């Protein structure tokens, strides 16, 4: 619709079940693409190893912007390991406050 491509990265915390993080973030992701935004999903990113994997995947793609979706509590190093590599790309940090998040 807009002619731009984005990366949707879900960040979470290891104390939450992976399926919970995936379910919450995929719901927001799917609602966003229904609005006509061209996005690719990455996640959940929970550990530094996940961050490093996502950095490599992003470097192999072509994205005009990034949505850093803070799905649950997360650790700053996990997020910064990814985002510091893409300072040249517009980044929207989108945090969920509690269980209510509508699209």
Backbone as numpy.savetxt, mean C-alpha at the origin, in Angstrom:
# Nx Ny Nz CAx CAy CAz Cx Cy Cz
-8.92 5.56 -16.65 -9.74 6.76 -16.65 -8.88 8.01 -16.65
-7.87 8.08 -15.81 -7.07 9.28 -15.68 -5.77 9.22 -16.46
-5.42 8.03 -16.99 -4.19 7.89 -17.75 -2.94 7.77 -16.91
-3.09 7.53 -15.62 -1.94 7.34 -14.74 -2.09 5.99 -14.03
-0.94 5.44 -13.66 -0.94 4.15 -12.97 -0.38 4.32 -11.57
-1.01 3.64 -10.63 -0.56 3.75 -9.25 -0.26 2.41 -8.62
0.51 2.46 -7.56 0.81 1.30 -6.73 0.10 1.48 -5.40
-0.62 0.47 -4.97 -1.33 0.48 -3.69 -0.59 -0.48 -2.78
0.07 0.05 -1.75 0.87 -0.77 -0.86 0.20 -0.81 0.50
-0.13 -2.01 0.96 -0.76 -2.21 2.26 0.30 -2.50 3.31
0.35 -1.65 4.34 1.29 -1.85 5.44 0.53 -2.34 6.68
1.11 -3.32 7.35 0.47 -3.87 8.54 1.49 -4.24 9.60
1.00 -4.85 10.67 1.82 -5.20 11.82 1.73 -6.70 12.06
2.85 -7.30 12.46 2.92 -8.75 12.59 1.97 -9.34 13.63
1.50 -8.54 14.56 0.58 -9.05 15.59 -0.84 -9.26 15.05
-1.14 -8.70 13.89 -2.44 -8.91 13.27 -2.37 -10.09 12.32
-3.43 -10.88 12.23 -3.42 -11.99 11.26 -3.30 -11.46 9.83
-2.47 -12.13 9.02 -2.29 -11.73 7.61 -3.63 -11.61 6.88
-4.52 -12.55 7.12 -5.81 -12.54 6.42 -6.63 -11.31 6.79
-6.56 -10.87 8.03 -7.26 -9.66 8.46 -6.73 -8.46 7.69
-5.41 -8.35 7.61 -4.79 -7.22 6.90 -5.16 -7.26 5.42
-5.07 -8.44 4.81 -5.42 -8.58 3.39 -6.88 -8.21 3.14
-7.77 -8.70 3.99 -9.20 -8.44 3.81 -9.50 -6.94 3.89
-8.96 -6.29 4.91 -9.21 -4.85 5.08 -8.62 -4.04 3.92
-7.38 -4.33 3.57 -6.72 -3.55 2.52 -7.30 -3.84 1.14
-7.64 -5.09 0.88 -8.23 -5.44 -0.43 -9.58 -4.76 -0.61
-10.33 -4.62 0.47 -11.62 -3.94 0.40 -11.44 -2.49 -0.03
-10.48 -1.80 0.57 -10.21 -0.41 0.21 -9.64 -0.33 -1.21
-8.73 -1.23 -1.53 -8.14 -1.29 -2.88 -9.24 -1.45 -3.94
-10.11 -2.43 -3.74 -11.17 -2.69 -4.73 -12.13 -1.51 -4.85
-12.45 -0.87 -3.74 -13.29 0.31 -3.79 -12.64 1.45 -4.56
-11.33 1.54 -4.44 -10.59 2.59 -5.14 -10.55 2.33 -6.64
-10.31 1.09 -7.05 -10.26 0.82 -8.49 -11.65 0.92 -9.12
-12.69 0.72 -8.33 -14.05 0.91 -8.85 -14.31 2.36 -9.23
-13.54 3.26 -8.66 -13.66 4.68 -8.99 -12.94 5.02 -10.30
-12.30 4.00 -10.91 -11.65 4.22 -12.20 -10.17 4.52 -12.11
-9.57 4.26 -10.96 -8.14 4.51 -10.79 -7.37 3.23 -11.09
-6.38 3.33 -11.95 -5.56 2.19 -12.36 -4.50 1.91 -11.29
-4.71 0.85 -10.50 -3.81 0.52 -9.41 -3.38 -0.93 -9.46
-2.20 -1.18 -8.92 -1.73 -2.54 -8.70 -1.51 -2.71 -7.20
-1.97 -3.84 -6.67 -1.90 -4.12 -5.23 -0.57 -4.75 -4.84
0.01 -4.27 -3.76 1.22 -4.84 -3.17 0.97 -5.01 -1.67
1.15 -6.20 -1.19 1.02 -6.36 0.25 0.49 -7.72 0.66
0.30 -7.87 1.94 0.63 -6.90 2.96 2.14 -6.82 3.21
2.61 -5.65 3.56 4.01 -5.41 3.88 4.08 -5.29 5.41
4.70 -6.29 6.03 4.70 -6.39 7.48 6.12 -6.36 8.06
7.02 -7.06 7.43 8.41 -7.17 7.89 9.34 -6.45 6.91
10.56 -6.18 7.33 11.56 -5.54 6.47 11.77 -6.36 5.20
11.73 -7.68 5.32 11.90 -8.55 4.14 10.80 -8.27 3.11
9.57 -8.05 3.58 8.47 -7.70 2.68 8.76 -6.37 1.99
9.29 -5.41 2.76 9.61 -4.09 2.22 10.62 -4.20 1.09
11.66 -4.98 1.30 12.70 -5.14 0.29 12.14 -5.79 -0.97
11.26 -6.78 -0.80 10.63 -7.43 -1.95 9.78 -6.44 -2.74
9.00 -5.64 -2.04 8.13 -4.67 -2.71 8.95 -3.61 -3.43
10.05 -3.17 -2.84 10.92 -2.18 -3.50 11.36 -2.72 -4.85
11.80 -3.97 -4.89 12.25 -4.58 -6.15 11.11 -4.69 -7.15
9.93 -5.08 -6.69 8.77 -5.18 -7.57 8.39 -3.81 -8.14
8.43 -2.79 -7.29 8.10 -1.44 -7.75 9.13 -0.92 -8.76
10.38 -1.23 -8.51 11.43 -0.79 -9.44 11.29 -1.44 -10.81
10.69 -2.62 -10.85 10.48 -3.33 -12.12 9.19 -2.90 -12.81
8.42 -2.06 -12.18 7.18 -1.57 -12.77 7.28 -0.11 -13.14
6.18 0.42 -13.60 6.12 1.83 -13.96 4.89 2.43 -13.29
5.13 3.31 -12.30 4.03 3.88 -11.54 4.17 5.39 -11.48
3.03 6.08 -11.58 3.01 7.54 -11.52 2.81 8.06 -10.10
2.26 7.21 -9.22 2.03 7.60 -7.83 1.92 6.34 -6.97
2.02 6.55 -5.67 1.92 5.45 -4.72 0.88 5.82 -3.67
0.03 4.85 -3.34 -0.83 4.97 -2.16 -0.23 4.06 -1.11
0.26 4.65 -0.03 0.79 3.89 1.10 -0.35 3.74 2.09
-0.98 2.58 2.06 -2.17 2.34 2.88 -1.76 1.71 4.21
-1.92 2.45 5.28 -1.61 1.95 6.62 -2.86 1.23 7.12
-2.87 -0.07 6.88 -4.07 -0.86 7.16 -4.24 -1.13 8.64
-3.14 -1.37 9.33 -3.15 -1.56 10.78 -1.94 -0.80 11.34
-1.76 -0.89 12.62 -0.53 -0.39 13.22 0.63 -0.94 12.40
1.70 -0.18 12.26 2.86 -0.65 11.52 4.13 -0.06 12.14
5.26 -0.59 11.72 6.54 -0.11 12.21 7.13 0.84 11.18
7.61 1.99 11.62 8.17 2.99 10.71 9.24 2.46 9.77
10.19 1.64 10.23 11.22 1.15 9.30 10.66 0.35 8.13
9.57 -0.35 8.38 8.94 -1.13 7.31 8.43 -0.20 6.21
7.79 0.88 6.60 7.25 1.85 5.65 8.37 2.63 4.97
9.30 3.13 5.77 10.37 3.97 5.23 11.31 3.22 4.30
11.51 1.93 4.52 12.35 1.14 3.62 11.79 1.20 2.20
10.49 1.22 2.08 9.86 1.30 0.75 9.85 2.74 0.25
9.27 3.63 1.02 8.99 4.97 0.51 10.23 5.82 0.25
11.31 5.59 0.98 12.51 6.40 0.75 13.10 6.17 -0.64
12.79 5.04 -1.24 13.28 4.73 -2.59 12.48 5.45 -3.67
11.36 6.04 -3.30 10.46 6.63 -4.30 10.09 8.07 -3.96
11.06 8.82 -3.47 10.83 10.23 -3.12 10.45 11.06 -4.34
10.79 10.57 -5.52 10.51 11.29 -6.76 9.09 11.05 -7.27
8.33 10.21 -6.57 6.98 9.85 -6.98 5.99 10.42 -5.96
4.87 11.00 -6.40 3.87 11.45 -5.43 3.36 10.29 -4.58
3.26 10.51 -3.28 2.84 9.47 -2.35 1.68 9.99 -1.51
0.59 9.23 -1.51 -0.54 9.50 -0.63 -0.46 8.50 0.51
-0.34 8.99 1.75 -0.37 8.11 2.91 -1.81 8.07 3.40
-2.39 6.89 3.37 -3.80 6.71 3.68 -3.90 5.79 4.88
-4.33 6.32 6.02 -4.45 5.52 7.23 -5.90 5.23 7.55
-6.13 4.02 8.03 -7.47 3.64 8.47 -7.59 3.96 9.94
-8.60 4.70 10.29 -8.86 4.99 11.71 -9.91 4.04 12.23
-9.49 3.04 12.99 -10.43 2.06 13.52 -10.96 1.17 12.41
-12.19 0.74 12.55 -12.79 -0.17 11.58 -13.61 0.53 10.52
-13.76 1.83 10.60 -14.63 2.53 9.66 -13.79 3.22 8.61
-13.98 2.81 7.38 -13.29 3.46 6.27 -14.15 3.20 5.03
-14.76 4.23 4.51 -15.65 4.09 3.38 -15.00 4.63 2.12
-15.33 4.05 1.02 -14.86 4.56 -0.26 -16.07 4.89 -1.10
